[in-house]
Amino acid sequence: LALQVERPSLEERVEQGGWPGYIIIVVGIVGFLVAMYQLVFLLKVDRGVRSQLANPGAPSDNNPLGRVLQVFKNDGETHDPEVLELRLSEAVLKETPDIERFQQFIRLVIAAGPLLGLLGTVSGMIETFQVITEAGSSDPKLMAGGISKAMIATVLGLGIAIPLLFINAILASRSRALVQILDEQSAGLLAERIESQQVDQRA
């Protein structure tokens, strides 16, 4: 029980990680906040797109698919299919950045987490070797601070990278699905225009 009482708490563990640990925590919090914000945004967009798919005849400007459908609706039949294809592609490209935003930043955080942990590990081991040089290795407690800093920084780096890796995979999957819906619908609208023109020409 005495040994259990002497074990450091979570706050003390974080303090043992030193300045690399605090940097990792700040970077991780920013990464999680950005990821959660984008996930909520994609869920909202997905709901709007699904609702628009159920009613394609009345495009709304509050969702990406509705804005793409409005391009087709406002075009009438004044342009050639090639021009319409370019207009639809432009509309899809305008919607893509918002759907795929922050993914590069989250990937950067995922890569930076273990690297910052490695930085803390090296820093902690340098402190350990410095203590060994100054006081020798007869007392393990003198080396405990540097070793704790090294190990805790590594754990914190992996602790932010692993969850964000799964979250970013979810974001990438949802964004790809939304962009695919936009591409499919724009291709379908273009095929419909070409088909109607061919029918008119035969008539």
ABEGO torsion letter per residue (X at the ends): XAAAAABBBAAAAAAAAEAAAAAAAAAAAAAAAAAAAAAAAAAAAAAAAAAAAABAABBBAABAAAAAAAAAAAAEAABBAAAAAAAAAAAAAAAAAAAABGAAAAAAAAAAAAAAAAAAAAAAAAAAAAAAAAAEAABAAAAAAAAAAAAAAAAAAAAAAAAAAAAAAAAAAAAAAAAAAAAAAAAAAAAAAAAAAAAAAAX
